[in-house]
């Protein structure tokens, strides 16, 4: 019953803030906190699923959080899902179609220190995760990063550089592990 009311409240909040989404197909399970600033643009594709809470999750965090700052742009593609994840959108965050983001991940295009903010304020381009990407639990994706299509980020990774498509990366900081082989029949 709580899931129904939480989902209803979140969809009403998205509608109130002018977000573009398909209210029939997106689903919020458990606790998901939304904060959308004035003048921001939010677009969520069909069949997006947001999980939050400790009951049905492998993580011990209590909710998913989506925070879009004033004037920022957040785009989440179709058939994507998050689980106890924190998305912080300061300028521009784009998540593609069929993206799966594991429990306890942090996706943020914000500066993490005052020096970083001061030195790079004009250089912040945002963060892009292309289609069919899998991000393992407790990973952190930092600003000015693009993760290429069909790539895999191993659990606990910190991604602070671009990742080409069809590659597996992991570690802190994330490093190349191997190419994903595709077999032709």
N, C-alpha and C positions, 0 to 999 in steps of 0.2 A: 504494500500500500504506500509506503514511504517513497519508493521508486517512482510511482505514478505521480505523486504530488511534486516531488523534486523535479521530475522531467517537465511537468506542466509549468512550474514556476520558471525553470530555465528557458523554455521555449517562449513564454510570455515576455521574459526579460530580453531575449534576442529580438523578438518582434518589436518591442518598445524602442529598442536602440537601432532599428532599421536594418538589422542583419538580413542577408539573403540566405534562406535555408528551406528545406522541405520538411515541414512540421510532421508529416505522416511517417517519414522514414528514419529520422534521426532519433537516437535513443540515449537517455541518460540513466545509468544504473548507479544507485548509491549517491554519495555526495559529490557534487561538482559545483564549484563556486565560479561564477562568471563576473567579470568586472570590465565594462566596456566604456571607454572615455568618449566624450562628445566629439563629433566630427570624424570618428573613426569609421572604417569600412570593414565589415565582417561578412564573409561568404563561407557557408558550410555546405558541402555536397551531400547528395542523398546517401542514406544508409551509414552515416557517421555514427559511431558508438563510443560513448564515454563511460568508463567504469571508475568508480570511486569508493573508498572504504576498505576496511580490513576484512570484512566477512567473506567476500568472494575473490580474494586477491592474494598474490604471493608476497606482496609488499606490506610493510607495517605503517605506511602513511595512511592518513584518514580521508583523503579526498583528492580529486583532480582539480586543478585551478587553471582558468584561462583568463589572462589579464591583458587587455588591449588598451594601450595608452591613448590619450587624446590625439586625434589626427592620424593614428597608425592604421595599417592595413593587414588584416589576417585573412588568409585564404586556406581552407581545408578542403581537399578534394573528396570525391565519392568513395565509398566503401573503405574509409580509413577509420582507425580506432586508436584510442589512448586508454591507459590504465594507470590510475593514480599518478598522473603526469602533470607537470607544471609548464604551461606555455606562457611566456612573457614576451609580448609584442610591443616593442618601443617604437619601431619605424615600419618594418615590413617583414612578415613571416609568411612563407608560402609552403604548404604541405600538400603533396600530390595525391593522386588516386591510389587506392590499395596500399596505403602506408600503415604499418603496424608499429606502435610505439609502446614498449614494455613498461612494466611497473616502476615507478619512482624516477622516471626520466625528467630532465630539465631541458627545455627547448627555449633559448633566450637570445634575442638580438640586442640586449642591453649591455652597456659598458659595466664592467664589474668593479672597477676602481675609479677614483676621481681622476688620476693621471691618464688612464685609458680613455675616459670620457673627454677630458680636455684636449688630448693630443689627436684623437681620432673622430671628433664629433662630426666633421665634414665627410669622413670616409665611411660612415656606417651605411651599408647598402642593404642590410637585412640578413635574412637566413632563408635558404631554399632547400627543401627536401623533395626530390623528384619522385616519380611514380614507382610503386612496387618496392619500396625500401623497408627493411626490417631493422628496428633499433632495439637492441637488447636492454634488459632491465638496468636501472640505475645509471644510465648513460647521460652525459651532458653534451649538448650541442650548442656551441657558442656563436656569436655574431659573425657576419661576413663570411659565412660558410655555405657551400653548396654540396649536397650529397647527391651523387649521380644515381640515375635510375637502376633498379634491381641490385642495389648494393646492400650489404649486411654490416651492421655495427655490432660488435660483440658486447656482452654485458659489462657494465662498469667502465666504459670507455669515455674519454674526454676528447671531443672532436673540435679542433681549432684550426683546421685547414680544409681546403676543398678535397672531396673524395670523388674520383672518377666513377663512371657507371660500371656495373658488373664486377665489383671488387669487395673483398672482405677486409675490414679494418678493425683493430682493437687496441686497447691499452690506454695509458695515461702518460703523455698525450697519445692519441690514436695513431697507429702506424699501419702500413700496408702489411697484410698477411698473405693473401693470394688472390688471383683472378678466379672468377666463377666460371667454370667450364660449361659450355653448352654443347650438347651432342646433337648432331644432325642424323635423322633417320633416313 
